[in-house]
Every structure is written in structure tokens, then in C-alpha cells.
């Protein structure tokens, strides 16, 4: 071995230890950098030199700079991130919806239902009381307003979620483009055979951010690039190419589309799982419509049952003129199961209802029974009424609704309806709703204009067989009050129980999301701790390494000094 060899060994040692100091410094500098994986320099011995006395070492060489990274842990973290963000978003949005159904105040729907039924009990105690009648109207209006407000709030929540979906998709597309660009840079750098550690860290951060938005799978190619797919295998990133997602609203629901090459589109809505996007779609197009359906069903049953009973009775005043609140599209089509009538399916053909006519002074002058024959149309019902009471009133069809007008001083009322046609056409009813709109009962729930204008038309009593009705009769008011505890609501529950079931469903959905999010957050924290133990920067360890490389550098420098002294000794020989 020559003195030159000693200098070369010392020089390579200086370089190796200096790189060790630089890599350690890089670790320390990035201790707070998101997603940074600590790096280490791999040192190897240089090939030995063969001498007559044997192979002799030739010092150190820098093999590579590697990062501490476990791809299995990274995949697990991304998978759990997608699931955790899914339930976390569900939890947030469902908690916001649950807040709409706050029953701790007097204006909660449950309390308003209770007050509404109580007003009927109070009216039954004093059926002629003007104050009690007005309270029934006021409580009904408050109840209708609460139904409408809840329905509107749920619709607004759906719209708010749609507003959130758009930037979420934009962010997904931005991230996939960034990953494709990083793929290109990594392939370029690693073509030389060296790892692009910092670029790989940046890409892994992007992958984790993407997993938080939408569930993904990915795998690495031999050249270092990564292909990213949705859970169903739809490609989002392929090497240096990225494919966008877009959305549109069809039939009231959001449709997520994958935009492929050459204008190819694919509906991937049902294939999404995990991440914020999946949660936003689930809450918007699954849970909120289910809650709205339950609320509408409750309002529908309430309208139907109250109107069914109210149409059997008579108030303090009889009608001189009245029109139905529900109309048909064609008065020559059958009333039974008529699509334009919200309660057309409840009409009983072959059954009857009565019309009672007074002379205007409280004396009954006619009682007729109208039969709803098979296939009877609105025009057919009009004709049947006119044939039965030609001298006392005139039935007509106005705006496709049945209208009755008393002749002269006559007045009339209804009762004993087994056909449900009065309820279906909105004659002598209490509540109203949008005609034909079976999806909008809660929002459109209102009070019959006749009753709002004159509470004396609230039907507290009933006609007897002779067509008489006592002023103080409270039989119909009691029957209406008894609906509070009757199992006539959705699912054969009481109205209060049906509403409580809706509130409980929302609460359980929220609780489930909270529990799953907590569970997944715990699992995610465990995987994150494992990753940090492997890849995270420890100041204590790095400072120890820094001192080690510093001392090694100083020792290597001493080798150079020794080689220099040997040269001087050699040159001093004469």
C-alpha cells in the first residue's frame, strides 16, 4: 500500500462522513415536514486490493441514500384514512341534520303535535267556544309551519352538500394531476439508479390526501411510477396521465362520472367507497331522502286521518258553497287510484256518503246518500249529486275540482262517509296539501282556507240519522282528539311514536357514524404511530448520529494529516 492509497482512503472517508452529516442535517431540518421519511446513507467497503501478503481493505464508499419507509404501513394508513374520513364526514353532516330535530324546545315537532291534540281535547270540552276553535287553528298552523320548516331544512341540507361535492371533486382532480406529475419526475430522477426520496415523500402525502377524499387502490411499477385506481379498478392515474372525475345531477341525485380518453365517460357513483366524497353522496342521496320520506309519510298520514274524521262532521255553520281542495287532471277518468289525487288510492268504490240539506233556519229538508260506483269519474259524481238534489244545490266541476253551490237560502253538510271520497277530494276537510304531489306533504301541509277564515266550520259534531245536529255536540271533536293515541300513523304507530322513530333513526345513524369514526381513528393512530416509529425523525437519534459522523470526519481528517507527515518524512530522507 502506498501513501497515495492512504490519502485516497482518507479522502473517501471524509466524503462519506460529510454526506452522513448532510443527510442527518436534512433529517433535522425536516422534522416538522408533513409526510417526510427520515433518510440514511448506506456506506459500503470498497473492493479490497490484493497484495502478496493478502487482500487489504481500500476504505469506504457511498452506496446510496435511502428512506425509512414501509409500503405495507402506507397502504394501511391510506385505507384507514379513507374509511375514517368517510365516517367523520358522515358524523359531521348527520349531526347537523340531527340538530334540526331538536326536541328540547317548545317548538319541537313532538311538542307541537301534543299541543295540537290537546287543543282538540279543549275544544271537545267546549265545542261552541270561539276561543277554543281559534286555538285549534293556531296550533294547526304552528304544526304545519314546523313540518314545512323541517322539510325545507332537509332540502337545504341536500343543496349544501351539493355545494360541497363540487370543490371535493375539483380537489381530487388537482391531486391526481399532481401525482401524475410527480410520477414523471420520479421516473426521470431514478433513471440514474438513485432513489428520488423527497419526491416519493411528496407523492405519498398526495396519495394520503387523495385517500381522505375518495377510496383508492394503487401499486408501483418497476420504473417507480404509481398507478392509482378507484376501488372498482377505474384508473385515476396511470404513470404520467391523470383522468378527471366530474358530476351532474340527474333525477335529483348526484351522478359521478369518470372522464376517460377520447371523451369516454363512465358512471362510477355506485362504485365509490370511502373518503369524504362517498360520505357526502351517502348523506345527500340516501339518508336525507329517507328522512324526507319518513317526514312526508308522517305528514301524509296525519292529513289523511284528520281529514277522514273531520269530513264526517259538522261545525257550527253549514256550507252555502264549498269546493274541494284536491283536483284531477281529467274529470272523465276514474276517481279510484287517480294519480292526481294524493288520497285517491283510499277511495272505496261501492261505498257511500251522505249530504244533509237545511232550509237555512236549522230544519233539515233532505238527506241523500251518494254511492261511489265502480269507475266513477268526477263528472259522474257531479251528475249523481245533481240528480239526487236538483232543487237544493248544484254540483259542478271547476278547475277539475268538485264544487257545490246551495240554491237560495239552503245550506248543506256532509257525513257518514264510508267511501273516503270526501277526504280524497278535499271536501269538508281540515288540512290541505299540494294536489297530486305525493313527495311534498310535509312542505305543503296547510289549513283549509275555509277554516282559516271562519273557525265555526271546524267539524266538532255529527249529523244524526234524521239530519239534525246539536249545537253542543262534541262527538267529532272527541273522535279527532282520540287520533292522538290511535295506531293510525306510519307503521301502525301513533303519530308521536312514528315521529320519535324518525328522530331515533337520525340519532342512531349519527351515533353509528361517531362510533365507527372513533374506532377507525384509534386504528389509524396505531398505524400512524408505527409509521412514525420507523419513518419519523427523532432529534435524539439524529443528534447522536451527527456526533458520530462529526467524530468520524475528524478521524478521517487525521488520516490525511498522517499521510502528509509520511510524505514529509519520506522527502526528508537523503
Steps between C-alpha positions, in 0.01 A plus 500: 500500500636841409461833673270596210272214596483633853406843365228346282355306794502815710344706223216253445448483876473878518245497220297217657485660844421839350206349310394337828501841666303649209236224503465535877466877463230443236310279745522759777389779267189301397391385844172694459450434130174310437560153361878521515677165544838519667790402281828321556818461300599145411876459523685198361862394494683552174639193324819387670845504337690174464856502624746217541423498867125491438195712418515840661204734550471809285271714716133601480261590216153658495252249361173697519275721708182318603184593689343307785171404340261204531261474201274262693449754779445777244226298328334423833509865602346607170228233526410599856519869412237446228270316742559743787434806283186334366352455847637832626319683219186297564521587869534871429217518247263271692559696821397813311179325389432368851517858623197582284290254703570667833226392741632693800299811404128574500502529121618143448267297280423252780390779733298664223322172428415470869368857507298439184323197648450682830323782316248244369443371854441858616261562212312178582447639851346815353401435135329838461789702641643748252827523693546123501431484128755770433759314708446189284569709190808659657643168617436347158675791330799464733513127432477553124776763518723256692447224242570744218810638673646155560437395141656821370799463732564147374480620140743781584735247658498303174581816307782585742650155449484548123699821545765298690517226237621733223822622674566147627508367143712797392749418776508133398580597143772742614665233715494234227671743262764571766562126546537454124752784489694355794498162326669660201762674716573186702548288188738762360709521819511125564607420145855551632444225758466727803183535708302827479432497873353848547281469190373165625412660834306771322316242292409296808353813663291556187381139506394533864320828426324332208398205719337745739281622213420173322581133556793390282734211424846539347808305405853589397652417163858391440599848383386658830172652381169414669165414346202619706151354469159535657393199703326352195819516294422817304833669423558847643876518442700293256869594503506862379130508397211605725127453435245742643175444687195716438142510626150581387159496664257253346158427645593701808802279573868569443667286234881476513661440162851397403633688201710261292703549184321601182196634682413164655283535813421245768253524789697408813251625760411159637863387498631770733584403856686683772613860523307823529339473156336167578365636829360816339320289239371257762356769726362708213344231282427223750444620855336839439251358245420223750437758774290710263299193401429424866405861571277512193340169593427632849348819355301297245353272764423797725323683218312190394381389845402847620321577175330159496352565842433870448304431181254291706395799711330832504595834652293782642438616142386311191626565151329717243785433261808279517770373263739211538865569569620213279440482126551252219675538167204366303146503648408206278755260653408277796543650847624174652883488491504827307867608483408867542328437834744450789242282676333354193622153590286511815169549321269205558282425200158362586489705822297814572490843664212723604411860418270677749303808394353763737247765412724771643316510832636180650234266361611204297320472168694227322741217561645320198745214473749510213657171393849492351449252223778304331700721265313815607660818365488854634244590235305189595498601867384848404213355302402264782480787749299719263259213435453441873450865604377693194303753702742564782851539360706490183815297459755602238860436404713813519872479425462122515379522860152419628304809605157510669275806514180510709184628340345810660515492879573132527818381670656158516749274672651154473535185702499121527767471229614140460635562151777746605414705195450817706849464647645416158342805333564736792134569583418594862864433593734667751847473346616568146806403300626538145270308267662203336845554655550188709859596582423836653244452777717641779600814312149574364301412815252780570158584640185504290436862400135472607600411856780757511247767405220375726572257784128430541539250214719277720295179511453429871164317471326255267161470332261247646290266287230762459751758377494700822813626678508636852694823547689359800580164343864414557505144359718582199739713705546208740562265209762739364663534843512121529725486192785598733515152649367303202739273310420662167838657428779355283581141590177470703655726764355808661607824340726582795658154486556524124670837541711369787605209279619749237696699760645177639606389151687826445657471845606139443648585159698781660609282791612222265711745301652637822582153630651383173703819466634462854590136439672573169680802642644275771617244243638776278691647795656158566619467141621860504701435816660197334587709195641781714710254697652385171498810284471789742793720593628471859716793609682287756593240240598759241720694744670174597556422132627852441763460772597158362553636148680807638747285695550270201566804281759624746666157503504491119661842499766361733573234235573777252731664753683173562542447124640853471751434779605177332570690180704756687700224669559332167612821332736580786705183433833564328 
